Amino acid sequence: MIEVDARGLSCPIPVVKTKEAIDKNPKTPITVLVDSEVSKENVSRLAGSRGYSVEVEKVDDGFRLKLSPLGK
């Protein structure tokens, strides 16, 4: 599994880093760590548009998003 740690980064950087991970690792589950509601929503929107399901977990320092390719 690939992990993207985007904590402490302002949008659009978490989205850009997530897009890079998706492009380099198609069909691979990806975990994204973010620390703001805005980043959580933007990364979730990107993942959905790229054919990934999104599972959001609230953690002490923000959110853990588990992105899984649909139909894979």
NUNUMAR-489318 format. One line per 2 residues: number of its first residue (from 0); for each residue x, y, z of N, C-alpha, C. Coordinates in steps of 0.02 Angstrom, whole numbers. Layout:
REM residues N
NUM	X,Y,Z,X,Y,Z,X,Y,Z  ...
//
This chain:
REM residues 72
0	42,-59,0,0,0,0,44,62,0  23,112,-36,58,175,-41,30,222,12
2	74,263,42,51,312,91,75,382,70  28,429,71,43,499,56,31,538,120
4	83,569,147,76,609,207,74,682,187  13,710,187,4,779,166,-16,824,225
6	-1,801,285,-16,842,344,28,904,343  -1,960,363,36,1022,365,41,1058,298
8	11,1029,246,13,1059,179,-55,1088,162  -55,1146,130,-117,1179,110,-137,1156,40
10	-202,1155,28,-227,1139,-39,-201,1192,-87  -182,1172,-146,-198,1107,-178,-144,1054,-171
12	-93,1064,-129,-37,1017,-126,-59,946,-107  -103,935,-57,-125,866,-43,-158,833,-103
14	-196,871,-141,-228,844,-201,-175,827,-254  -127,870,-263,-74,858,-312,-34,796,-293
16	-16,789,-230,22,731,-208,-18,667,-216  -83,670,-201,-126,611,-209,-133,593,-283
18	-141,643,-326,-146,630,-398,-83,597,-423  -25,621,-401,39,591,-422,42,517,-400
20	20,503,-339,22,434,-313,-26,389,-354  -85,416,-371,-133,377,-411,-104,364,-480
22	-74,416,-511,-47,409,-579,12,360,-581  54,359,-529,113,316,-528,97,245,-506
24	40,236,-471,22,171,-442,-50,153,-456  -69,149,-520,-139,134,-536,-159,65,-507
26	-221,61,-486,-250,-1,-460,-220,-22,-393  -185,24,-359,-154,9,-294,-190,49,-240
28	-208,17,-185,-237,55,-129,-187,107,-104  -214,164,-85,-173,220,-62,-202,247,3
30	-159,261,51,-180,295,113,-154,366,110  -199,414,124,-180,485,123,-193,513,192
32	-143,546,221,-150,579,286,-155,654,274  -209,684,300,-219,757,294,-240,783,362
34	-232,849,372,-249,877,437,-302,931,434  -338,937,378,-391,986,374,-452,957,339
36	-509,985,357,-573,965,326,-572,979,251  -545,1036,232,-542,1056,161,-501,1005,121
38	-443,987,147,-401,938,112,-436,870,107  -470,851,161,-507,787,161,-559,787,105
40	-597,841,100,-650,845,50,-621,846,-21  -568,885,-31,-539,890,-98,-506,825,-121
42	-471,792,-76,-439,727,-93,-494,675,-106  -546,676,-66,-602,628,-76,-634,638,-144
44	-644,701,-163,-674,717,-228,-630,692,-285  -565,704,-280,-518,680,-331,-521,604,-336
46	-517,571,-279,-518,497,-280,-581,470,-312  -638,499,-295,-701,476,-324,-701,486,-400
48	-674,542,-423,-673,555,-495,-625,509,-532  -578,479,-495,-529,434,-525,-548,360,-516
50	-609,347,-490,-632,278,-483,-608,243,-420  -599,280,-367,-579,251,-302,-635,261,-252
52	-645,210,-210,-689,220,-152,-647,252,-97  -679,288,-53,-644,325,0,-673,306,68
54	-630,284,112,-649,270,181,-612,321,224  -649,361,262,-619,414,302,-618,393,375
56	-560,400,406,-552,385,477,-525,448,511  -560,470,564,-536,528,603,-480,503,648
58	-424,537,647,-367,520,690,-348,582,729  -304,574,779,-287,630,823,-264,693,787
60	-225,684,734,-196,742,700,-230,756,633  -291,733,624,-327,747,561,-368,689,537
62	-355,669,475,-394,616,444,-348,568,406  -368,504,406,-335,453,366,-386,432,313
64	-369,441,250,-413,422,196,-384,360,163  -425,308,161,-405,246,128,-439,243,61
66	-399,249,8,-424,249,-60,-414,180,-90  -469,151,-115,-466,84,-145,-495,88,-215
68	-460,60,-264,-486,61,-332,-551,20,-336  -601,47,-369,-664,12,-376,-659,-42,-429
70	-689,-99,-415,-691,-153,-463,-625,-188,-473  -578,-178,-427,-512,-211,-434,-504,-261,-379
//
